[in-house]
Amino acid sequence: MKKTLIIGLHIGFWLCYLILTIVLVTLSLEGEENNAIVDEATIRAVYFTLIPSIISYYLFYVLVFPKIREKQFLRSSIYTLAFAIGASLIGTLLIYIFLGIESLTERKESMTTGIIFSSFVCFATGVVALVTKGFISWYEELKLKEELKQKNHEMEMALVKSQLDPHFLFNTLNNIDILILKNAIEASMYLNKLSDIMRFMLFETKTDTVFLSKEIEYIEKYIALQKIRTANTNYINFEVTGSPKGKTIAPMIFLPFIENAFKHTTNKKLNNAINISIQIQKDHIQFECRNRFNPNRKLKQENNGLGNTLIEKRLKLLYPENHILEVEKGNEEYIVNLIITK
């Protein structure tokens, strides 16, 4: 949702609130001719309802809503009571500052009733804040899903191009063909790896999730096929820590980053030119890919593979608020760090 529309929702609500407050104060003072009483009633309305409501509204909006969304209901309830009562007490303090201690002590019963009423009003405006924030979040998620649906065909085509990159296929087949003359057994092994990769790409990635062990196995085979193109055995380093047993993940989450690493790293004589690690913890999976590149080399723009925008949107759809993606480009090193929480 556009910021201007969000601001418009807030302004619209507060205009309605202000108009309602003015109407109620006017009705309560109908026929009253004492200006001092009118002024005091107006100040009380501002400090007992308007200012506390503003405080409560944005505390609920910023702090309570995320806790409810995270299903921390006990903490949300505590925040709700604390913010509503606290905002009301702030209004009482403001009355003390501007009207003096006499205004608090001369009508204790009405003051107590006023605090209770103010707390209720703060709670009510807080609920409105939760509804507003919930609507904005729902609208943004709906818009994102609709946008992804509209680009579904484009995304599928890009994914197919990424999976069936002709350069990768042709180079791999050509390398295997040359390897047949040198070592037929090894060439057959690599041909089986390529077959397994094709099968995985075309069939197993149609499901929403795959076993993490399968994804890692696929990555290992992909790396093995890339290694055929260089005699440097230390060109790439791939490390997995932790056990993938029983864990699942969306298919081909990590591969686009690995493909880009190979695409941008051109000097195959470098040791540890590409470093890939997957750390498996109880509550999260961390993927890191580092590749060295030549900053002076102008990379030809290609349409193969998933673009960063589509990758990020896919992550937002698959793991909303459950992932952290950090991309850092240094002078000679490109770093991708992805954390997916469960």
C-alpha positions as CSV (number, residue, x, y, z in Angstrom):
1,M,0.0,0.0,0.0
2,K,1.3,3.5,-0.9
3,K,2.5,5.7,1.9
4,T,0.2,8.5,0.8
5,L,-2.8,6.1,1.2
6,I,-1.6,5.0,4.7
7,I,-1.2,8.6,5.8
8,G,-4.6,9.4,4.4
9,L,-6.1,6.6,6.5
10,H,-4.5,8.0,9.6
11,I,-5.5,11.6,8.9
12,G,-9.1,10.5,8.1
13,F,-9.4,8.6,11.4
14,W,-8.1,11.5,13.5
15,L,-10.3,14.0,11.7
16,C,-13.3,11.8,12.5
17,Y,-12.1,11.4,16.1
18,L,-11.6,15.1,16.5
19,I,-15.1,16.0,15.0
20,L,-16.7,13.4,17.3
21,T,-14.9,14.8,20.4
22,I,-16.0,18.4,19.5
23,V,-19.6,17.3,19.0
24,L,-19.6,15.4,22.4
25,V,-18.0,18.3,24.3
26,T,-20.5,20.8,22.6
27,L,-23.5,18.6,23.6
28,S,-22.2,18.3,27.2
29,L,-21.8,22.0,27.5
30,E,-25.1,23.0,25.8
31,G,-26.5,26.0,27.5
32,E,-23.4,26.6,29.6
33,E,-22.4,30.3,29.6
34,N,-19.5,30.2,32.1
35,N,-16.4,30.6,29.9
36,A,-14.1,29.2,32.6
37,I,-16.1,25.9,32.8
38,V,-16.1,25.7,29.0
39,D,-12.4,26.2,28.8
40,E,-11.7,23.6,31.6
41,A,-14.0,21.1,29.9
42,T,-12.3,21.6,26.6
43,I,-8.8,21.1,28.2
44,R,-10.1,18.0,30.0
45,A,-11.4,16.6,26.7
46,V,-8.0,17.2,25.0
47,Y,-5.9,15.8,27.9
48,F,-8.2,13.0,29.0
49,T,-9.1,11.7,25.5
50,L,-7.3,13.1,22.5
51,I,-3.7,13.1,23.6
52,P,-3.9,9.7,25.5
53,S,-5.7,8.2,22.5
54,I,-3.0,9.3,20.2
55,I,-0.3,7.8,22.4
56,S,-2.3,4.6,22.8
57,Y,-3.1,4.3,19.1
58,Y,0.5,4.4,18.0
59,L,1.7,2.1,20.8
60,F,-0.8,-0.5,19.8
61,Y,0.0,0.1,16.1
62,V,3.8,-0.3,16.5
63,L,4.2,-2.6,19.5
64,V,1.1,-4.6,20.2
65,F,0.3,-5.7,16.6
66,P,3.6,-7.4,15.9
67,K,3.2,-9.4,19.2
68,I,-0.3,-10.5,18.2
69,R,1.0,-11.5,14.8
70,E,3.7,-13.6,16.4
71,K,1.0,-15.2,18.5
72,Q,2.4,-13.8,21.8
73,F,-1.1,-13.3,23.2
74,L,-0.1,-13.1,26.9
75,R,2.4,-10.4,26.2
76,S,0.0,-8.6,23.9
77,S,-2.6,-8.6,26.7
78,I,-0.1,-7.1,29.2
79,Y,0.9,-4.5,26.7
80,T,-2.7,-3.7,25.9
81,L,-3.6,-3.0,29.6
82,A,-0.3,-1.2,30.3
83,F,-0.6,1.1,27.3
84,A,-4.3,2.0,27.8
85,I,-3.9,2.8,31.5
86,G,-0.5,4.4,31.0
87,A,-1.8,6.7,28.3
88,S,-4.7,7.7,30.6
89,L,-2.3,8.5,33.5
90,I,-0.3,10.6,31.1
91,G,-3.5,12.6,30.4
92,T,-4.0,13.0,34.2
93,L,-0.5,14.3,34.5
94,L,-1.1,16.8,31.8
95,I,-4.2,18.1,33.5
96,Y,-2.2,18.5,36.7
97,I,0.5,20.4,34.8
98,F,-1.9,22.8,33.0
99,L,-4.8,23.0,35.4
100,G,-3.1,22.5,38.7
101,I,-3.4,20.1,41.6
102,E,-6.7,21.6,42.6
103,S,-8.4,20.2,39.6
104,L,-7.4,16.7,40.7
105,T,-8.3,16.9,44.3
106,E,-11.5,18.8,44.4
107,R,-13.5,16.0,42.6
108,K,-11.7,12.7,43.3
109,E,-14.6,10.5,42.4
110,S,-15.1,12.2,39.0
111,M,-11.3,12.0,38.4
112,T,-11.3,8.3,39.1
113,T,-14.2,7.9,36.8
114,G,-12.4,10.0,34.2
115,I,-9.3,7.8,34.4
116,I,-11.4,4.7,33.9
117,F,-13.3,6.4,31.0
118,S,-10.0,7.6,29.5
119,S,-8.5,4.1,29.7
120,F,-11.5,2.7,27.9
121,V,-11.2,5.3,25.2
122,C,-7.5,4.5,24.8
123,F,-8.3,0.8,24.6
124,A,-10.9,1.5,21.9
125,T,-8.6,3.6,19.8
126,G,-5.9,1.0,20.3
127,V,-8.3,-1.6,18.8
128,V,-8.9,0.7,15.9
129,A,-5.1,0.9,15.4
130,L,-4.9,-2.9,15.4
131,V,-7.7,-3.1,12.8
132,T,-6.0,-0.4,10.7
133,K,-2.6,-2.1,10.9
134,G,-4.2,-5.5,10.2
135,F,-6.0,-4.1,7.1
136,I,-2.8,-2.5,5.8
137,S,-0.8,-5.7,6.3
138,W,-3.5,-7.8,4.8
139,Y,-3.8,-5.5,1.8
140,E,0.0,-5.5,1.2
141,E,0.2,-9.3,1.4
142,L,-2.8,-9.6,-0.9
143,K,-1.2,-7.2,-3.4
144,L,2.0,-9.1,-3.2
145,K,0.3,-12.4,-3.9
146,E,-1.7,-10.9,-6.8
147,E,1.4,-9.4,-8.2
148,L,3.2,-12.8,-8.0
149,K,0.2,-14.5,-9.6
150,Q,0.3,-12.0,-12.5
151,K,4.0,-12.7,-12.9
152,N,3.6,-16.5,-12.4
153,H,4.1,-17.3,-16.0
154,E,7.1,-15.0,-16.2
155,M,8.5,-16.6,-13.1
156,E,8.0,-20.1,-14.3
157,M,9.7,-19.3,-17.6
158,A,12.6,-17.7,-15.8
159,L,12.8,-20.8,-13.5
160,V,12.8,-23.1,-16.5
161,K,15.6,-21.0,-18.1
162,S,17.5,-21.1,-14.8
163,Q,17.0,-24.9,-14.5
164,L,17.7,-25.6,-18.2
165,D,20.4,-23.1,-18.8
166,P,21.6,-24.0,-22.3
167,H,25.1,-22.8,-21.7
168,F,25.4,-25.1,-18.6
169,L,23.9,-28.0,-20.5
170,F,26.0,-27.6,-23.6
171,N,29.2,-27.1,-21.7
172,T,28.6,-30.0,-19.4
173,L,27.7,-32.3,-22.3
174,N,30.7,-31.2,-24.2
175,N,33.0,-31.8,-21.2
176,I,31.5,-35.2,-20.6
177,D,32.0,-36.0,-24.3
178,I,35.7,-35.1,-24.0
179,L,36.0,-37.0,-20.8
180,I,34.6,-40.2,-22.5
181,L,37.9,-40.5,-24.4
182,K,40.0,-40.2,-21.3
183,N,37.9,-42.0,-18.7
184,A,34.7,-43.6,-19.8
185,I,33.8,-44.8,-16.2
186,E,34.1,-41.3,-14.8
187,A,32.3,-39.8,-17.8
188,S,29.4,-42.2,-17.1
189,M,29.3,-41.1,-13.5
190,Y,29.0,-37.5,-14.5
191,L,26.4,-38.3,-17.0
192,N,24.3,-40.0,-14.3
193,K,24.7,-36.9,-12.1
194,L,23.4,-34.7,-15.0
195,S,20.5,-37.1,-15.4
196,D,19.7,-36.9,-11.7
197,I,19.8,-33.1,-11.8
198,M,17.5,-33.0,-14.8
199,R,15.0,-35.3,-13.1
200,F,15.1,-33.2,-9.9
201,M,14.6,-30.0,-11.8
202,L,11.7,-31.2,-13.9
203,F,9.8,-33.3,-11.5
204,E,10.7,-33.0,-7.8
205,T,10.7,-29.2,-7.7
206,K,6.9,-29.2,-8.6
207,T,6.1,-29.8,-4.9
208,D,6.0,-27.0,-2.3
209,T,8.8,-28.5,-0.2
210,V,11.5,-31.1,-0.6
211,F,13.7,-32.8,2.0
212,L,16.7,-30.6,2.8
213,S,19.0,-33.6,2.3
214,K,17.7,-33.9,-1.3
215,E,18.3,-30.2,-2.0
216,I,21.9,-30.6,-0.6
217,E,22.5,-33.7,-2.7
218,Y,21.3,-31.8,-5.8
219,I,23.7,-28.9,-5.0
220,E,26.6,-31.3,-4.6
221,K,25.9,-32.9,-8.0
222,Y,25.6,-29.4,-9.6
223,I,28.9,-28.4,-8.1
224,A,30.5,-31.6,-9.2
225,L,29.4,-30.9,-12.8
226,Q,30.8,-27.4,-12.6
227,K,34.2,-28.8,-11.4
228,I,34.6,-30.6,-14.7
229,R,35.4,-27.3,-16.3
230,T,38.5,-26.7,-14.3
231,A,41.6,-28.7,-13.2
232,N,41.8,-26.7,-10.0
233,T,40.4,-29.0,-7.3
234,N,40.4,-26.1,-4.8
235,Y,38.4,-23.8,-7.0
236,I,35.2,-24.2,-4.9
237,N,34.6,-25.1,-1.3
238,F,31.2,-26.5,-0.2
239,E,30.5,-27.3,3.5
240,V,27.5,-28.5,5.3
241,T,27.3,-28.4,9.1
242,G,24.5,-30.0,11.2
243,S,22.1,-32.7,10.3
244,P,19.4,-32.2,7.5
245,K,17.5,-35.3,8.7
246,G,13.8,-34.7,8.7
247,K,14.0,-31.0,7.6
248,T,12.3,-29.7,4.6
249,I,12.7,-26.6,2.5
250,A,11.3,-25.0,-0.6
251,P,13.0,-26.4,-3.7
252,M,15.8,-24.5,-5.4
253,I,16.0,-21.7,-2.9
254,F,19.8,-21.7,-2.8
255,L,20.6,-22.6,-6.4
256,P,20.1,-19.2,-8.1
257,F,22.8,-17.7,-5.8
258,I,25.2,-20.6,-6.6
259,E,24.5,-20.2,-10.3
260,N,25.3,-16.5,-10.1
261,A,28.5,-17.3,-8.2
262,F,29.8,-19.5,-11.0
263,K,28.6,-17.0,-13.6
264,H,30.5,-14.1,-12.1
265,T,33.6,-15.9,-11.0
266,T,35.7,-16.3,-14.2
267,N,39.2,-17.0,-12.9
268,K,39.2,-20.8,-12.3
269,K,42.8,-20.8,-11.2
270,L,42.0,-19.1,-7.9
271,N,41.9,-21.3,-4.8
272,N,38.6,-20.9,-2.8
273,A,37.2,-18.6,-5.4
274,I,33.7,-19.8,-4.4
275,N,32.9,-20.7,-0.8
276,I,29.4,-22.1,0.0
277,S,28.3,-23.1,3.4
278,I,25.0,-24.4,4.8
279,Q,24.6,-24.4,8.6
280,I,21.7,-26.4,9.9
281,Q,20.4,-25.4,13.4
282,K,17.4,-26.6,15.3
283,D,15.4,-23.5,14.5
284,H,17.0,-22.1,11.4
285,I,19.0,-22.8,8.3
286,Q,21.8,-20.4,7.3
287,F,23.1,-20.3,3.7
288,E,26.2,-18.3,2.8
289,C,27.7,-18.0,-0.7
290,R,30.9,-16.0,-1.2
291,N,32.5,-15.6,-4.6
292,R,35.4,-13.6,-5.8
293,F,35.1,-11.5,-9.0
294,N,37.0,-9.2,-11.2
295,P,35.6,-5.6,-10.6
296,N,37.1,-4.4,-13.9
297,R,35.3,-7.0,-16.0
298,K,32.1,-5.9,-17.6
299,L,29.6,-8.7,-17.4
300,K,27.4,-9.2,-20.4
301,Q,23.7,-8.9,-19.4
302,E,21.9,-12.2,-19.8
303,N,18.3,-13.2,-19.4
304,N,19.1,-16.7,-18.0
305,G,18.3,-17.4,-14.4
306,L,16.1,-15.8,-11.8
307,G,16.6,-12.1,-11.2
308,N,17.2,-10.8,-7.7
309,T,13.8,-9.2,-7.6
310,L,12.0,-12.4,-8.4
311,I,14.2,-14.3,-5.9
312,E,13.3,-11.8,-3.1
313,K,9.6,-11.9,-3.9
314,R,9.6,-15.7,-3.9
315,L,11.3,-15.7,-0.5
316,K,8.7,-13.2,0.8
317,L,5.9,-15.4,-0.4
318,L,7.4,-18.7,0.8
319,Y,8.8,-17.5,4.1
320,P,7.1,-14.2,5.1
321,E,8.8,-12.7,8.2
322,N,10.7,-16.0,8.5
323,H,13.8,-15.1,6.5
324,I,16.7,-12.6,6.4
325,L,18.4,-12.0,3.1
326,E,21.6,-9.9,3.1
327,V,23.6,-9.2,-0.1
328,E,26.9,-7.4,0.1
329,K,29.1,-6.5,-2.8
330,G,32.7,-5.6,-1.9
331,N,35.6,-4.6,-4.2
332,E,36.4,-8.2,-5.2
333,E,33.9,-10.4,-3.3
334,Y,30.2,-10.9,-3.5
335,I,28.5,-12.2,-0.4
336,V,25.0,-13.7,0.0
337,N,23.7,-14.5,3.4
338,L,20.3,-16.1,3.8
339,I,18.7,-17.3,7.1
340,I,15.5,-19.2,7.0
341,T,13.8,-19.8,10.4
342,K,11.3,-22.5,11.2
